[in-house]
C-alpha cells in the first residue's frame, strides 16, 4: 500500500471536484434569473395586489413580473427582482395580459357606415382608423383582429403596415381586407336605385371561380384572414340574417383556397343552417352565431371551431338607438331575438365551445369593448372565463398563443393594469391605469 504525499492530501478528489462544479452551475443559473442578460434594456418589474395570468383558475398574489426588453422573463416572489431594475408598483390593482378584440371594425365609427363608405375617401378612413386603433391600445386592447372593414380599398391594412414599420405606435393588427358578400348580401349596398353605379363596402362575389379569385386578391393585398358573409346581416339594409347566401360549393372553395395559402377563414353566420354549412366547410371561427342549434354546437365541438358571439353591440343599439336611422333594422332585430340569442350562446358556453371576445366595434369609444365580457358573463361565463375569452382563448384562435394571451416567461410583454379586482367587478377593465406593449410602456396613469 503506497503512502500519500502532502501534495496528494491537499488535492480534491474527483467526487469533491464534481460537487463543487455542480454547486457553481446552480449558483450561475440562480444568478442568471436574478440578473437577466444585459441586452441594453433595464429590467422592469411590475408589482400589484394580484396577477391574472390568463391560464390559472385563480388570481396569483404576492408575486411580481419581470420584463426584459420586449418579453416577460420571470414571474414569482420578490426574491426574483433583479438589482438595478425599475420597479413599478400599483398597490391595490390587478395585472393581466393585454386584451384581444377578435372582431374589430376600426374604420366604422358611426351608425351609418354604408353611407360613410360612399362619402369618405380611403385616405380619410385610414386616418380615422389610425386614431381608433391608437385609442383601442390606450384602453388596453393590445391585439385586434379586423373582421373586414368598410372601405373600397385596404385602408386598415395600410394602418397595420404603418404600425409594423414603426411610424406609429398601435396594437397588433391582423385580419381581413373586406367582408366577402354575394350580390344583395350584407356587404352589398341594397338601398340605391339600379341605375346608380357605386362600389360597395364589401367585396361582392358570385360563383366558385369569382370566389377563388377574390380570396387570391385579398391575400395579395395583405389579408391574413378571409372574412365571408355566409348569411344575411343584422346591420346592413335590404337582407335577412336568417337567409343563407353562399352555396356549399362556394364555401368549400373559399376554405380550400385560403388554406392552401395558410390563411384561416372567419364566417359571419346568423342563420342556423349557414352556421352548420360553414363549420362543415372548415372555417376557423363563426362570427355571431345567433341562431346556432345543438347540432351546430356538436359540429363546432367536433371540429374545434371558435365562436365569436359579439353580444354587446345588439344591447348597445337597444340602449342607444340609431341616431341616423340606418340601424333601425339592427335595433328591431336585436330586441326581437335577444332572449333567444342569449339562450343559444349560453348552451354553447355550457357545453364547452371555445368562445372568444369580439366587440364588433372598433371606431367607437374603446371602453365599450369591455362590455362584451359582461354579456359573456350573462351568457353563463364566470368573470375569469370571460377574461380568458379576451386573452388566451383569443390568442389561441389567432394561432398566437406562443406569443400573447398570457403572462408567462418567454411571452411578449403585452400587459395591462386596472384598479381594483375585475373578478369582482368586470367593469374595472374599462379604465386601465397602465398599458405595456412588447415591453414598451404606452400608458401609465
C-alpha positions as CSV (number, residue, x, y, z in Angstrom):
1,X,0.0,0.0,0.0
2,X,1.6,3.3,-1.1
3,X,1.7,6.2,1.3
4,X,0.2,9.5,0.3
5,X,2.3,12.6,-0.1
6,X,1.5,16.1,1.3
7,X,0.6,17.1,-2.2
8,X,-1.9,14.2,-2.6
9,X,-3.6,15.1,0.7
10,X,-4.2,18.7,-0.5
11,X,-5.6,17.7,-3.9
12,X,-9.5,17.4,-4.0
13,X,-10.9,14.1,-5.0
14,X,-13.0,13.7,-8.3
15,X,-16.2,13.5,-6.3
16,X,-15.4,16.7,-4.5
17,X,-14.5,18.4,-7.8
18,X,-17.8,17.3,-9.3
19,X,-19.7,18.6,-6.3
20,X,-18.1,22.0,-6.5
21,X,-18.8,22.2,-10.2
22,X,-22.4,21.3,-9.7
23,X,-22.8,24.0,-7.0
24,X,-21.2,26.6,-9.2
25,X,-23.7,25.7,-12.0
26,X,-26.6,26.1,-9.7
27,X,-25.3,29.4,-8.5
28,X,-24.8,30.5,-12.1
29,X,-28.4,29.6,-13.0
30,X,-29.7,31.5,-10.0
31,X,-27.6,34.5,-10.8
32,X,-29.0,34.4,-14.4
33,X,-32.5,34.5,-13.1
34,X,-31.8,37.3,-10.7
35,X,-29.7,39.2,-13.2
36,X,-31.1,38.9,-16.8
37,X,-28.6,39.2,-19.6
38,X,-27.8,42.8,-20.3
39,X,-29.3,43.4,-23.7
40,X,-29.1,47.2,-23.3
41,X,-32.6,47.3,-21.7
42,X,-33.1,48.0,-18.0
43,X,-35.3,45.3,-16.5
44,X,-38.8,46.5,-15.5
45,X,-40.6,44.9,-12.5
46,X,-44.4,45.1,-12.2
47,X,-45.9,44.7,-8.8
48,X,-49.6,44.7,-7.9
49,X,-52.0,43.1,-5.4
50,X,-52.9,40.4,-7.8
51,X,-52.0,38.9,-11.2
52,X,-54.5,37.3,-13.6
53,X,-52.1,35.4,-15.8
54,X,-54.6,34.2,-18.4
55,X,-54.2,30.5,-17.7
56,X,-54.6,29.9,-14.0
57,X,-58.0,29.3,-12.5
58,X,-57.4,32.0,-9.8
59,X,-55.5,35.2,-9.5
60,X,-51.9,35.0,-8.2
61,X,-51.0,37.1,-5.2
62,X,-47.7,38.1,-3.6
63,X,-45.8,37.9,-6.9
64,X,-44.1,40.2,-9.4
65,X,-43.5,40.2,-13.2
66,X,-40.0,40.8,-14.6
67,X,-39.8,42.2,-18.1
68,X,-36.6,42.4,-20.1
69,X,-36.7,44.0,-23.5
70,X,-39.9,43.0,-25.2
71,X,-40.5,39.8,-23.3
72,X,-41.6,38.5,-19.9
73,X,-38.6,36.8,-18.3
74,X,-39.9,35.7,-14.9
75,X,-42.9,35.7,-12.6
76,X,-42.6,34.9,-9.0
77,X,-41.9,36.2,-5.5
78,X,-40.0,39.3,-4.7
79,X,-36.7,37.3,-4.5
80,X,-36.6,37.3,-8.3
81,X,-36.4,41.1,-8.6
82,X,-33.0,41.8,-10.3
83,X,-30.8,44.5,-8.9
84,X,-31.0,47.8,-10.7
85,X,-34.5,47.1,-12.1
86,X,-37.1,49.8,-12.4
87,X,-39.9,48.7,-10.1
88,X,-43.5,50.0,-10.9
89,X,-45.8,49.3,-8.0
90,X,-49.6,49.6,-8.5
91,X,-50.9,48.9,-5.0
92,X,-54.4,47.5,-4.9
93,X,-54.6,46.8,-8.6
94,X,-54.6,43.8,-11.0
95,X,-52.1,43.0,-13.7
96,X,-53.3,40.9,-16.6
97,X,-52.5,40.1,-20.2
98,X,-53.2,42.7,-22.9
99,X,-56.7,42.2,-24.2
100,X,-57.6,40.7,-27.6
101,X,-60.6,42.0,-29.6
102,X,-61.3,39.3,-32.1
103,X,-63.9,41.2,-34.1
104,X,-63.0,44.8,-34.7
105,X,-64.0,47.4,-37.3
106,X,-61.8,50.4,-36.7
107,X,-63.0,52.1,-39.9
108,X,-66.6,52.1,-38.7
109,X,-67.3,55.0,-36.4
110,X,-71.0,55.9,-37.0
111,X,-74.2,54.0,-37.2
112,X,-74.5,54.8,-41.0
113,X,-71.3,53.1,-42.1
114,X,-72.5,52.2,-45.6
115,X,-73.3,55.9,-46.2
116,X,-69.8,56.8,-44.8
117,X,-68.3,54.3,-47.3
118,X,-69.8,56.4,-50.1
119,X,-68.8,59.9,-48.8
120,X,-65.4,59.2,-47.2
121,X,-62.2,58.5,-49.1
122,X,-59.9,55.6,-48.3
123,X,-57.2,58.0,-47.1
124,X,-59.5,59.8,-44.7
125,X,-60.8,56.5,-43.3
126,X,-57.2,55.4,-42.8
127,X,-56.6,58.4,-40.7
128,X,-59.7,57.8,-38.7
129,X,-58.8,54.2,-38.4
130,X,-55.3,55.0,-37.1
131,X,-56.9,57.2,-34.4
132,X,-59.3,54.4,-33.5
133,X,-56.7,51.7,-33.1
134,X,-54.5,54.1,-31.0
135,X,-57.5,54.6,-28.7
136,X,-58.1,50.9,-28.5
137,X,-54.5,50.4,-27.4
138,X,-54.8,53.1,-24.7
139,X,-57.9,51.2,-23.5
140,X,-55.9,48.0,-23.0
141,X,-56.7,46.2,-26.3
142,X,-53.2,45.3,-27.4
143,X,-54.4,43.0,-30.3
144,X,-57.2,43.5,-32.8
145,X,-58.5,41.1,-35.4
146,X,-60.2,43.1,-38.1
147,X,-63.2,41.3,-39.5
148,X,-63.1,43.1,-42.8
149,X,-63.9,46.8,-42.9
150,X,-66.0,49.5,-44.6
151,X,-63.6,50.6,-47.3
152,X,-63.4,50.0,-51.1
153,X,-59.6,49.7,-50.7
154,X,-57.5,48.4,-47.8
155,X,-57.1,51.4,-45.5
156,X,-56.9,49.4,-42.3
157,X,-54.2,47.1,-43.7
158,X,-52.2,50.2,-44.6
159,X,-52.6,51.3,-41.0
160,X,-51.2,48.0,-39.9
161,X,-48.3,48.4,-42.3
162,X,-47.5,51.9,-40.8
163,X,-47.6,50.5,-37.3
164,X,-45.4,47.5,-38.2
165,X,-42.9,49.8,-39.8
166,X,-42.7,51.8,-36.6
167,X,-44.2,55.0,-38.0
168,X,-46.9,54.9,-35.2
169,X,-47.5,53.1,-32.0
170,X,-50.5,50.9,-32.2
171,X,-51.9,47.5,-31.3
172,X,-51.0,44.3,-33.0
173,X,-53.3,44.1,-36.1
174,X,-54.4,41.1,-38.1
175,X,-57.5,40.4,-40.2
176,X,-59.3,40.6,-43.5
177,X,-59.4,43.3,-46.1
178,X,-63.1,43.0,-46.8
179,X,-66.1,41.0,-45.9
180,X,-66.9,38.9,-48.9
181,X,-70.6,39.1,-49.9
182,X,-73.0,37.8,-52.5
183,X,-74.9,40.3,-54.7
184,X,-77.7,41.6,-52.5
185,X,-75.9,40.4,-49.3
186,X,-74.7,42.2,-46.2
187,X,-71.7,43.6,-47.9
188,X,-73.6,45.0,-50.9
189,X,-75.4,48.3,-51.0
190,X,-79.1,47.5,-51.3
191,X,-80.8,50.8,-50.8
192,X,-80.0,52.7,-54.1
193,X,-81.7,52.5,-57.5
194,X,-80.5,50.1,-60.1
195,X,-79.4,53.0,-62.4
196,X,-76.6,54.0,-59.9
197,X,-73.1,52.6,-60.0
198,X,-71.2,52.6,-56.7
199,X,-68.6,50.4,-55.1
200,X,-70.0,48.5,-52.1
201,X,-68.3,48.4,-48.7
202,X,-68.0,44.7,-49.0
203,X,-66.3,42.6,-51.8
204,X,-69.3,41.3,-53.8
205,X,-68.6,37.9,-55.3
206,X,-70.8,35.3,-57.1
207,X,-69.9,31.8,-58.1
208,X,-67.0,29.4,-57.5
209,X,-64.5,31.0,-59.9
210,X,-65.1,34.5,-58.7
211,X,-64.7,33.3,-55.1
212,X,-61.4,31.7,-55.8
213,X,-60.1,34.9,-57.4
214,X,-61.4,37.0,-54.6
215,X,-59.5,35.0,-52.0
216,X,-56.3,35.3,-54.0
217,X,-56.8,39.1,-54.4
218,X,-57.4,39.6,-50.7
219,X,-54.2,37.7,-49.8
220,X,-52.3,39.6,-52.5
221,X,-53.1,42.9,-50.8
222,X,-52.3,41.8,-47.2
223,X,-55.2,39.9,-45.7
224,X,-54.1,37.2,-43.3
225,X,-57.7,36.2,-42.7
226,X,-60.5,35.8,-45.1
227,X,-64.0,37.0,-44.0
228,X,-67.1,35.7,-45.6
229,X,-70.7,36.7,-45.1
230,X,-72.3,33.3,-45.2
231,X,-75.8,34.6,-44.2
232,X,-77.6,37.9,-44.1
233,X,-76.8,40.5,-41.5
234,X,-78.4,42.5,-38.7
235,X,-76.8,45.8,-39.5
236,X,-77.0,46.2,-43.3
237,X,-80.0,47.3,-45.2
238,X,-82.0,45.0,-47.5
239,X,-81.1,41.5,-46.4
240,X,-82.3,38.9,-43.9
241,X,-80.0,37.4,-41.3
242,X,-82.0,34.1,-41.4
243,X,-81.1,33.6,-45.1
244,X,-78.1,31.5,-46.2
245,X,-76.3,33.3,-49.0
246,X,-73.3,31.2,-50.2
247,X,-73.7,27.8,-51.6
248,X,-71.9,24.8,-50.1
249,X,-69.6,24.7,-53.2
250,X,-68.6,28.4,-52.7
251,X,-67.9,27.7,-49.1
252,X,-65.8,24.7,-49.9
253,X,-63.7,26.7,-52.4
254,X,-63.1,29.7,-50.2
255,X,-61.7,27.5,-47.4
256,X,-59.8,25.3,-49.8
257,X,-58.2,28.3,-51.5
258,X,-57.4,30.2,-48.2
259,X,-56.0,27.1,-46.5
260,X,-53.7,26.4,-49.5
261,X,-52.0,29.7,-48.6
262,X,-52.1,29.1,-44.8
263,X,-54.8,31.7,-44.2
264,X,-57.8,30.9,-41.9
265,X,-61.4,31.8,-42.7
266,X,-63.9,33.6,-40.4
267,X,-67.5,33.2,-41.2
268,X,-70.2,35.8,-40.4
269,X,-73.2,33.5,-39.8
270,X,-76.5,34.1,-38.1
271,X,-78.8,31.5,-39.7
272,X,-78.8,28.0,-38.2
273,X,-78.1,26.2,-41.5
274,X,-75.5,28.8,-42.6
275,X,-73.5,28.1,-39.3
276,X,-73.5,24.4,-39.9
277,X,-72.5,24.7,-43.6
278,X,-69.6,27.0,-42.7
279,X,-68.4,24.7,-39.9
280,X,-68.6,21.6,-42.2
281,X,-66.6,23.6,-44.8
282,X,-63.8,24.1,-42.3
283,X,-63.9,27.7,-41.2
284,X,-61.7,28.7,-38.2
285,X,-64.4,30.8,-36.5
286,X,-68.1,31.6,-36.5
287,X,-68.9,35.2,-36.0
288,X,-72.2,36.0,-34.2
289,X,-73.8,32.5,-34.3
290,X,-77.1,34.0,-33.3
291,X,-79.4,31.0,-34.2
292,X,-76.9,28.2,-33.5
293,X,-78.6,24.9,-32.5
294,X,-77.5,21.8,-30.7
295,X,-76.3,20.1,-33.9
296,X,-74.3,23.2,-34.8
297,X,-72.7,23.1,-31.3
298,X,-71.9,19.4,-31.8
299,X,-70.1,20.2,-35.1
300,X,-68.1,23.1,-33.5
301,X,-67.0,20.8,-30.6
302,X,-66.1,18.1,-33.0
303,X,-64.0,20.3,-35.3
304,X,-62.6,22.8,-32.7
305,X,-64.3,25.8,-34.3
306,X,-64.2,29.0,-32.3
307,X,-67.3,31.2,-31.7
308,X,-67.2,35.0,-31.5
309,X,-70.8,35.9,-30.4
310,X,-70.5,39.8,-30.4
311,X,-73.4,40.1,-28.0
312,X,-73.0,43.6,-26.7
313,X,-73.4,45.5,-29.9
314,X,-77.1,44.4,-30.0
315,X,-77.6,45.6,-26.5
316,X,-75.8,48.9,-27.3
317,X,-78.3,49.7,-30.1
318,X,-81.2,48.6,-27.9
319,X,-80.0,51.1,-25.3
320,X,-78.8,53.9,-27.5
321,X,-81.0,53.7,-30.6
322,X,-79.8,54.7,-34.1
323,X,-79.3,58.5,-34.5
324,X,-79.3,58.4,-38.3
325,X,-82.0,55.7,-38.6
326,X,-79.6,53.5,-40.5
327,X,-79.6,50.9,-37.8
328,X,-83.3,50.8,-37.1
329,X,-83.2,47.2,-38.5
330,X,-80.5,46.3,-36.0
331,X,-82.5,47.7,-33.1
332,X,-85.7,45.9,-34.2
333,X,-84.0,42.5,-34.7
334,X,-81.9,42.8,-31.5
335,X,-85.0,43.4,-29.4
336,X,-86.9,40.6,-31.1
337,X,-84.1,37.9,-30.8
338,X,-82.2,38.9,-27.7
339,X,-83.6,36.3,-25.4
340,X,-83.2,33.5,-28.0
341,X,-79.7,34.6,-28.9
342,X,-78.5,34.5,-25.2
343,X,-80.2,31.2,-24.7
344,X,-78.4,29.6,-27.6
345,X,-75.0,31.2,-26.8
346,X,-75.5,30.0,-23.2
347,X,-75.8,26.4,-24.4
348,X,-72.6,26.8,-26.4
349,X,-70.8,28.1,-23.3
350,X,-72.1,25.4,-21.1
351,X,-71.1,22.6,-23.5
352,X,-67.6,23.9,-23.9
353,X,-67.4,25.6,-27.3
354,X,-64.3,27.8,-27.4
355,X,-65.8,31.3,-27.1
356,X,-63.8,34.4,-27.9
357,X,-64.5,38.0,-27.1
358,X,-65.2,40.3,-30.0
359,X,-66.8,43.7,-29.8
360,X,-68.0,44.4,-33.4
361,X,-67.0,48.0,-32.6
362,X,-63.5,49.5,-33.3
363,X,-64.1,53.1,-34.3
364,X,-66.5,53.7,-31.3
365,X,-65.3,54.8,-27.8
366,X,-62.9,52.0,-26.9
367,X,-64.1,51.5,-23.3
368,X,-67.3,50.0,-24.8
369,X,-65.4,46.9,-26.0
370,X,-65.1,45.5,-22.4
371,X,-68.9,45.4,-22.1
372,X,-68.8,42.3,-24.3
373,X,-67.2,40.5,-21.3
374,X,-70.2,41.4,-19.1
375,X,-72.5,39.9,-21.8
376,X,-70.5,36.7,-21.9
377,X,-71.0,36.5,-18.1
378,X,-74.7,36.9,-18.6
379,X,-74.5,34.0,-21.1
380,X,-73.0,31.8,-18.3
381,X,-69.3,32.5,-18.1
382,X,-67.5,33.3,-14.9
383,X,-65.5,36.5,-14.7
384,X,-62.3,34.5,-15.2
385,X,-63.7,32.7,-18.2
386,X,-64.8,36.0,-19.7
387,X,-61.3,37.4,-19.2
388,X,-59.7,34.3,-20.8
389,X,-62.1,34.7,-23.7
390,X,-60.4,38.1,-24.2
391,X,-56.9,36.9,-23.7
392,X,-55.6,33.3,-24.0
393,X,-58.6,31.9,-26.0
394,X,-58.4,34.7,-28.4
395,X,-54.7,34.2,-28.8
396,X,-55.3,30.5,-29.5
397,X,-57.8,31.3,-32.2
398,X,-55.2,33.6,-33.8
399,X,-52.6,30.9,-33.6
400,X,-50.5,33.3,-31.5
401,X,-50.7,31.5,-28.1
402,X,-47.0,31.2,-28.1
403,X,-46.6,35.0,-28.2
404,X,-49.5,36.7,-26.4
405,X,-52.6,36.0,-24.3
406,X,-51.0,35.1,-21.0
407,X,-48.4,36.3,-18.6
408,X,-45.7,33.6,-18.8
409,X,-41.9,33.6,-19.2
410,X,-41.0,33.9,-22.9
411,X,-44.2,35.6,-24.0
412,X,-44.3,39.1,-25.4
413,X,-44.8,41.7,-22.6
414,X,-48.3,42.8,-23.5
415,X,-49.5,43.7,-20.0
416,X,-52.2,46.0,-18.6
417,X,-53.1,47.1,-15.1
418,X,-56.5,48.1,-13.7
419,X,-57.5,49.5,-10.4
420,X,-59.2,47.0,-8.1
421,X,-60.2,43.5,-8.9
422,X,-62.0,42.7,-12.3
423,X,-63.0,39.3,-11.0
424,X,-65.2,41.2,-8.5
425,X,-66.3,43.9,-11.0
426,X,-65.6,43.3,-14.6
427,X,-66.2,46.9,-15.5
428,X,-62.9,47.7,-13.9
429,X,-61.4,46.7,-17.2
430,X,-63.0,49.8,-18.9
431,X,-60.4,52.1,-17.3
432,X,-56.8,50.7,-17.4
433,X,-54.2,52.7,-15.5
434,X,-51.3,51.1,-17.3
435,X,-50.6,49.6,-20.7
436,X,-47.4,47.9,-21.9
437,X,-47.0,46.6,-25.5
438,X,-44.0,44.4,-26.1
439,X,-42.2,45.8,-23.1
440,X,-42.8,49.4,-24.1
441,X,-44.9,51.5,-21.7
442,X,-47.6,53.2,-23.7
443,X,-49.8,54.3,-20.8
444,X,-49.1,55.0,-17.2
445,X,-51.6,57.0,-15.2
